[in-house]
Amino acid sequence: MWKGASARIFSNAQKLRMNATEAEEFLWLALRENQLDGLKFRRQHPLSVYIADFYCHKLKLVIEIDGGYHQTKEQMLLDEERTTTIEFQGLKVIRFTNEEVLLKLPEVLDKIKEFAKLNS
């Protein structure tokens, strides 16, 4: 559990886990059960008022998978604000697009491994 997350946020996280995007499911298959260098990741993890697509407590790492609508100017500003708020809590945010996850998964996993190597 994450301190400060409301019951509503936890409920929404559970719903998101049941309705994951294709890219989220694809990345989850590579991260689940400590498959990536023994690191434990959680999916749709509550963080105060936000829900992270993926979270690794050991690394204090949030991974966000962005769909096409994240390319709009308005959403980019919201994402920037969200990232700033999350990083203010002492966490680091890495973002990937759906296309990166679906078409370049080995490269995505390498970037996560590199972050882990530099931050563990």
N, C-alpha and C positions, 0 to 999 in steps of 0.2 A: 504494500500500500504506500501511497505517497501522501505525506501530510498536506493538508489544505485542500485536497480534492474532495468535492462533495459527492454525496450518494448519486446524484444525477450524472455527474461525470463518470463515475464507475459504471453506472447502468449504460450510458452511451458507449463506453469503451467495450463493454460486453457485446452490444449490438454491432459495433464496427468489426469485432472479431468474427462474428457470424456472417458478415457481408463484406469481406475483404475484396479488394480489387485483384485483378489477375496479377499485376506486378507485385502486390503485397504478398499474395499466396506464393508466387515464384520465389521471392526472396526469403520468405519464411521457411520454405523447404530447405534452403541452404543454411539458415541460421539456427533452426530449432534443435533442441536436444544437444546443445553445446558443440555442434559440428564444426564451428569456425574457431579453430585454435583453442577449444575448450571454454570459450566465452559463453556466458548465459545471456540470452536476449529475451526480452518480453515483447509481445506485440500488442498494439493498441493500449499502451500503458498510460494511466492518468498521471498528469504532472500539473498539479494545482488546477488551473482553469482550462488547461489544454490536454489533448490526448496525443501522445507521440505514436507514430506508426510503429517504431521499434525503439527499445531502450535497453542499454547495457549498463547496469549499476556499477560494475567494477571499473569500467572506463568513463563513467559519467557521460555517456554518449547517447545522443538522440539521432536516429536516422529517419528522415522524412522522404517519402516517395511522392513526387509531384506529378499529377496528371496535367493534361493540356490547359485546363483553366488557370493553372498557376502562372501561365505566361501573360495573362492580362495585367495591365498596369496596376489596377486596383488590388488584385490578388497578390501581386509582387510586393506592394507596400504592406499589406496585411501579413504576409510571410516574413518580411523583414522585421516588423514589429514583434511578431511571435518569436522569431529567432533571438532577438535582443532580450526579450523577457525571459526566455528559457536560459540563455547564456548568463544572464544576471544572477541566476540561481546556482551558478557554478558548473553548468553542464555545457557540453559542446554539441553543435548541430551540424550534421552532414546531410546534404540534400542530393537526391538522384531523381532523374525523370523516370517515368514509366518505361520509356524506350530504352534508357540505359540498363535498367534492370532486366527487361525482357530480351534485349538484343546483345548486351555486353555484360552478362552476369559475372564472368571471371574477372573482368576489370573492376567491377563494383566491389566484389569480394576482396580483391587485392588492395583497393583503397581503404577498406575497413581494416584489413590486416595491417596495413602501413600505419594507420592511425593508432591501432592497438600497440604496435611495436614502439611507436614514439611516445605513447602516453601510459604505459603500464609499468 
